[in-house]
Amino acid sequence: MMTARILPAIDRDNEAFWTWGGEGRLAIHRCADCRYYVHPPVPFCPQCEGRDVAAQAVSGRGRIVSFTVNHKAWVPGLSVPYVLALVALDEQEDVRIACNIVDCAPEEVAFGMPVEVLFEPAEDLWVPLFRPVRP
């Protein structure tokens, strides 16, 4: 796994996304009115403008819709090469998470590859990473 990360500033909207990983859960906000998933988290629903939006655990499964392989360590201490990807969650196609793909050689990563979440501790946060779903 990676050894260095730039960590986010935590606020009430994104706290669940960065902390529920300690319990093995991926938190995505969902509107109670129209059931639309909202990511990145904001305090209102962009679909129906409802204000009853709260974190909910999701399956943590999805597929890779875009990726790049980085060969330069943009952060000191970051192991290269590494894969940065956009993963579309199974729950809702337009919920996309920017993440690293791990447990897979960069040359094996492919568009449409099924992936599942795992979490890496970083200080008091849990960074969601994704790995290929193994048969």
Backbone as CSV, one residue per row, in Angstrom:
resi,resn,N_x,N_y,N_z,CA_x,CA_y,CA_z,C_x,C_y,C_z
1,MET,0.833,-1.173,0.000,0.000,0.000,0.000,0.881,1.242,0.000
2,MET,0.244,2.356,-0.094,0.966,3.610,-0.180,1.474,4.004,1.203
3,THR,2.507,4.808,1.218,3.096,5.194,2.490,2.854,6.651,2.858
4,ALA,2.442,7.470,1.926,2.242,8.895,2.196,0.914,9.344,1.604
5,ARG,0.237,10.225,2.304,-1.035,10.746,1.806,-1.216,12.177,2.270
6,ILE,-1.885,12.950,1.447,-2.353,14.264,1.868,-3.780,14.033,2.339
7,LEU,-4.030,14.314,3.601,-5.335,14.005,4.183,-6.278,15.201,4.088
8,PRO,-7.578,14.916,4.000,-8.567,15.984,3.858,-8.855,16.685,5.179
9,ALA,-9.408,17.872,5.077,-9.967,18.547,6.246,-11.331,17.907,6.491
10,ILE,-11.602,17.543,7.715,-12.856,16.861,8.047,-13.880,17.881,8.516
11,ASP,-15.110,17.720,8.002,-16.229,18.549,8.449,-17.433,17.632,8.662
12,ARG,-18.537,18.194,9.088,-19.700,17.351,9.408,-20.259,16.649,8.181
13,ASP,-20.076,17.217,6.998,-20.599,16.582,5.788,-19.761,15.382,5.350
14,ASN,-18.438,15.447,5.487,-17.604,14.354,4.972,-17.062,13.414,6.050
15,GLU,-17.365,13.675,7.300,-16.806,12.883,8.395,-17.092,11.385,8.256
16,ALA,-18.312,11.006,7.939,-18.654,9.581,7.827,-17.849,8.904,6.719
17,PHE,-17.680,9.587,5.581,-16.929,9.014,4.463,-15.509,8.648,4.890
18,TRP,-14.888,9.478,5.719,-13.494,9.274,6.109,-13.313,8.494,7.401
19,THR,-14.382,8.204,8.144,-14.213,7.516,9.431,-14.895,6.151,9.517
20,TRP,-15.975,5.930,8.784,-16.682,4.653,8.897,-15.847,3.469,8.417
21,GLY,-14.794,3.722,7.677,-13.915,2.646,7.224,-13.306,1.871,8.377
22,GLY,-13.199,2.497,9.544,-12.706,1.798,10.727,-13.599,0.641,11.115
23,GLU,-14.849,0.687,10.687,-15.812,-0.399,10.922,-16.027,-1.215,9.649
24,GLY,-15.201,-0.939,8.619,-15.325,-1.675,7.357,-16.505,-1.251,6.510
25,ARG,-17.008,-0.034,6.739,-18.180,0.436,5.991,-17.833,1.663,5.157
26,LEU,-18.326,1.682,3.914,-18.183,2.844,3.040,-19.451,3.680,3.176
27,ALA,-19.295,4.932,3.577,-20.436,5.825,3.812,-20.619,6.778,2.641
28,ILE,-21.821,6.773,2.077,-22.199,7.707,1.019,-23.498,8.370,1.460
29,HIS,-23.603,9.680,1.284,-24.833,10.383,1.661,-25.985,9.985,0.736
30,ARG,-27.186,9.949,1.318,-28.386,9.614,0.548,-29.537,10.498,1.008
31,CYS,-30.313,10.934,0.035,-31.477,11.769,0.310,-32.626,10.892,0.806
32,ALA,-33.209,11.266,1.934,-34.340,10.512,2.479,-35.611,10.737,1.668
33,ASP,-35.689,11.854,0.944,-36.895,12.169,0.177,-36.964,11.412,-1.146
34,CYS,-35.900,11.476,-1.947,-35.951,10.845,-3.279,-35.037,9.628,-3.402
35,ARG,-34.272,9.305,-2.354,-33.385,8.134,-2.290,-32.153,8.251,-3.183
36,TYR,-31.836,9.447,-3.661,-30.681,9.680,-4.527,-29.405,9.703,-3.681
37,TYR,-28.372,8.997,-4.136,-27.072,9.044,-3.468,-26.341,10.315,-3.883
38,VAL,-25.663,10.931,-2.919,-24.995,12.212,-3.140,-23.514,12.083,-2.762
39,HIS,-22.640,12.257,-3.755,-21.201,12.234,-3.481,-20.494,13.121,-4.481
40,PRO,-19.592,13.989,-4.060,-19.161,14.221,-2.692,-20.315,14.724,-1.820
41,PRO,-20.190,14.494,-0.506,-21.287,14.848,0.391,-21.520,16.352,0.498
42,VAL,-22.772,16.724,0.405,-23.218,18.105,0.612,-24.492,18.046,1.456
43,PRO,-24.888,19.139,2.098,-26.028,19.099,3.016,-27.404,19.176,2.353
44,PHE,-27.465,19.013,1.023,-28.756,19.036,0.334,-28.682,18.071,-0.838
45,CYS,-29.831,17.698,-1.368,-29.887,16.778,-2.500,-29.883,17.568,-3.811
46,PRO,-28.927,17.323,-4.694,-28.911,18.042,-5.969,-30.018,17.581,-6.922
47,GLN,-30.652,16.462,-6.606,-31.718,15.922,-7.450,-33.067,16.580,-7.143
48,CYS,-33.434,16.608,-5.843,-34.764,17.128,-5.474,-34.693,18.359,-4.563
49,GLU,-33.478,18.769,-4.200,-33.225,19.896,-3.308,-33.678,19.648,-1.876
50,GLY,-33.931,18.378,-1.536,-34.289,18.022,-0.169,-33.126,18.279,0.781
51,ARG,-33.444,18.520,2.033,-32.423,18.814,3.044,-32.184,17.639,3.986
52,ASP,-32.940,16.562,3.831,-32.783,15.394,4.697,-31.805,14.418,4.043
53,VAL,-30.527,14.778,4.106,-29.456,13.991,3.492,-28.531,13.519,4.611
54,ALA,-28.252,12.219,4.632,-27.405,11.666,5.689,-26.588,10.497,5.157
55,ALA,-25.510,10.202,5.858,-24.637,9.098,5.465,-25.351,7.763,5.630
56,GLN,-25.065,6.872,4.695,-25.623,5.521,4.706,-24.526,4.576,4.213
57,ALA,-24.427,3.401,4.811,-23.449,2.410,4.356,-23.907,1.823,3.026
58,VAL,-22.960,1.663,2.099,-23.237,1.045,0.799,-22.384,-0.224,0.682
59,SER,-22.590,-0.965,-0.392,-21.927,-2.261,-0.563,-20.411,-2.169,-0.698
60,GLY,-19.917,-1.039,-1.203,-18.482,-0.924,-1.432,-18.021,-1.624,-2.694
61,ARG,-18.966,-1.949,-3.562,-18.632,-2.593,-4.837,-18.943,-1.647,-5.982
62,GLY,-18.170,-1.776,-7.045,-18.385,-0.948,-8.215,-17.526,-1.429,-9.359
63,ARG,-17.302,-0.519,-10.312,-16.454,-0.864,-11.458,-15.656,0.365,-11.866
64,ILE,-14.508,0.115,-12.457,-13.627,1.196,-12.885,-14.174,1.806,-14.169
65,VAL,-14.399,3.125,-14.152,-14.884,3.815,-15.353,-13.806,4.698,-15.983
66,SER,-12.741,4.970,-15.241,-11.618,5.731,-15.780,-10.421,5.494,-14.868
67,PHE,-9.221,5.557,-15.438,-8.033,5.417,-14.597,-6.799,5.946,-15.317
68,THR,-5.773,6.199,-14.519,-4.460,6.565,-15.043,-3.411,5.926,-14.153
69,VAL,-2.271,5.624,-14.723,-1.146,5.082,-13.962,-0.114,6.199,-13.811
70,ASN,0.171,6.544,-12.572,1.149,7.597,-12.283,2.506,6.970,-11.987
71,HIS,3.529,7.502,-12.636,4.891,7.009,-12.448,5.761,8.027,-11.718
72,LYS,5.167,9.130,-11.302,5.890,10.163,-10.555,5.254,10.293,-9.178
73,ALA,6.089,10.342,-8.172,5.607,10.512,-6.798,5.343,11.996,-6.555
74,TRP,4.102,12.411,-6.724,3.737,13.818,-6.538,3.755,14.212,-5.068
75,VAL,3.685,13.212,-4.207,3.764,13.434,-2.767,5.016,12.707,-2.282
76,PRO,5.920,13.378,-1.565,7.123,12.696,-1.078,6.761,11.441,-0.283
77,GLY,7.447,10.347,-0.584,7.196,9.092,0.119,6.149,8.212,-0.528
78,LEU,5.495,8.690,-1.559,4.459,7.913,-2.237,5.111,6.871,-3.134
79,SER,4.695,5.622,-3.003,5.247,4.538,-3.818,4.710,4.623,-5.237
80,VAL,5.589,4.458,-6.221,5.181,4.476,-7.625,5.570,3.154,-8.277
81,PRO,4.904,2.764,-9.352,3.735,3.427,-9.934,2.484,3.148,-9.099
82,TYR,1.491,4.011,-9.246,0.211,3.790,-8.580,-0.912,4.146,-9.540
83,VAL,-2.069,3.542,-9.294,-3.233,3.744,-10.160,-4.222,4.654,-9.451
84,LEU,-4.616,5.721,-10.129,-5.682,6.605,-9.668,-6.873,6.337,-10.574
85,ALA,-8.018,6.040,-9.976,-9.186,5.642,-10.770,-10.445,6.357,-10.317
86,LEU,-11.440,6.336,-11.197,-12.811,6.702,-10.847,-13.599,5.406,-10.825
87,VAL,-14.232,5.144,-9.697,-15.044,3.942,-9.534,-16.504,4.355,-9.435
88,ALA,-17.344,3.779,-10.306,-18.795,3.982,-10.248,-19.356,2.922,-9.309
89,LEU,-20.092,3.348,-8.300,-20.641,2.398,-7.333,-21.824,1.633,-7.905
90,ASP,-21.966,0.378,-7.471,-23.079,-0.460,-7.926,-24.438,0.145,-7.577
91,GLU,-24.517,0.846,-6.454,-25.801,1.392,-6.011,-26.363,2.440,-6.957
92,GLN,-25.480,3.207,-7.589,-25.938,4.292,-8.459,-24.799,4.671,-9.403
93,GLU,-25.016,4.496,-10.685,-23.983,4.681,-11.713,-23.276,6.033,-11.655
94,ASP,-23.998,7.095,-11.313,-23.356,8.411,-11.336,-22.662,8.785,-10.029
95,VAL,-22.605,7.870,-9.069,-21.793,8.100,-7.878,-20.410,7.552,-8.191
96,ARG,-19.446,8.451,-8.254,-18.080,8.075,-8.632,-17.125,8.494,-7.521
97,ILE,-16.231,7.594,-7.199,-15.245,7.862,-6.160,-13.860,7.868,-6.794
98,ALA,-13.121,8.940,-6.574,-11.724,8.999,-7.001,-10.906,8.269,-5.938
99,CYS,-10.127,7.280,-6.370,-9.437,6.425,-5.413,-8.224,5.770,-6.054
100,ASN,-7.468,5.093,-5.221,-6.364,4.282,-5.718,-6.828,2.842,-5.856
101,ILE,-6.297,2.157,-6.867,-6.537,0.730,-7.057,-5.303,0.018,-6.519
102,VAL,-5.519,-0.960,-5.648,-4.421,-1.689,-5.012,-4.611,-3.190,-5.213
103,ASP,-3.624,-3.952,-4.778,-3.645,-5.421,-4.882,-3.779,-5.887,-6.318
104,CYS,-3.215,-5.107,-7.241,-3.323,-5.403,-8.669,-2.178,-4.677,-9.376
105,ALA,-1.475,-5.379,-10.256,-0.422,-4.720,-11.030,-1.054,-3.654,-11.920
106,PRO,-0.433,-2.490,-12.045,-1.017,-1.422,-12.866,-1.392,-1.865,-14.276
107,GLU,-0.599,-2.723,-14.884,-0.899,-3.170,-16.252,-2.103,-4.106,-16.329
108,GLU,-2.602,-4.580,-15.191,-3.780,-5.450,-15.168,-5.084,-4.677,-14.983
109,VAL,-4.994,-3.412,-14.606,-6.197,-2.595,-14.399,-6.876,-2.374,-15.749
110,ALA,-8.220,-2.474,-15.760,-8.960,-2.343,-17.020,-10.269,-1.599,-16.801
111,PHE,-10.732,-0.937,-17.868,-12.043,-0.288,-17.827,-13.110,-1.352,-17.599
112,GLY,-14.064,-1.051,-16.727,-15.138,-1.991,-16.438,-14.785,-3.038,-15.406
113,MET,-13.549,-3.064,-14.920,-13.122,-4.069,-13.945,-13.948,-3.946,-12.663
114,PRO,-14.548,-5.055,-12.202,-15.273,-5.024,-10.931,-14.287,-4.877,-9.765
115,VAL,-14.620,-3.999,-8.832,-13.748,-3.735,-7.691,-14.562,-3.674,-6.403
116,GLU,-13.843,-3.797,-5.285,-14.466,-3.702,-3.961,-13.587,-2.854,-3.058
117,VAL,-14.209,-2.244,-2.077,-13.497,-1.320,-1.194,-12.721,-2.067,-0.116
118,LEU,-11.637,-1.466,0.297,-10.932,-1.814,1.516,-10.413,-0.492,2.066
119,PHE,-9.980,-0.487,3.300,-9.625,0.783,3.939,-8.210,0.752,4.485
120,GLU,-7.527,1.877,4.331,-6.171,2.047,4.853,-6.215,3.112,5.942
121,PRO,-5.738,2.771,7.151,-5.726,3.786,8.203,-4.689,4.866,7.905
122,ALA,-5.038,6.096,8.195,-4.135,7.237,8.036,-4.470,8.222,9.151
123,GLU,-3.617,8.259,10.162,-3.887,9.034,11.368,-5.214,8.560,11.948
124,ASP,-6.197,9.444,12.138,-7.477,9.001,12.704,-8.549,8.827,11.629
125,LEU,-8.131,8.716,10.370,-9.056,8.538,9.246,-8.851,7.171,8.617
126,TRP,-9.781,6.797,7.740,-9.705,5.542,6.992,-9.905,5.876,5.526
127,VAL,-8.858,5.697,4.743,-8.883,6.055,3.323,-9.463,4.896,2.518
128,PRO,-10.557,5.132,1.775,-11.107,4.062,0.940,-10.241,3.839,-0.303
129,LEU,-9.826,2.600,-0.478,-9.091,2.149,-1.652,-9.942,1.061,-2.292
130,PHE,-9.657,0.718,-3.520,-10.403,-0.369,-4.161,-9.429,-1.389,-4.730
131,ARG,-9.864,-2.649,-4.731,-9.082,-3.746,-5.306,-9.994,-4.565,-6.203
132,PRO,-9.412,-5.308,-7.144,-10.248,-6.141,-8.015,-11.029,-7.172,-7.199
133,VAL,-12.243,-7.449,-7.631,-13.039,-8.515,-7.021,-12.449,-9.822,-7.529
134,ARG,-12.070,-10.678,-6.627,-11.485,-11.971,-6.998,-12.591,-13.016,-7.112
135,PRO,-12.520,-13.832,-8.171,-13.565,-14.871,-8.329,-13.515,-15.915,-7.239
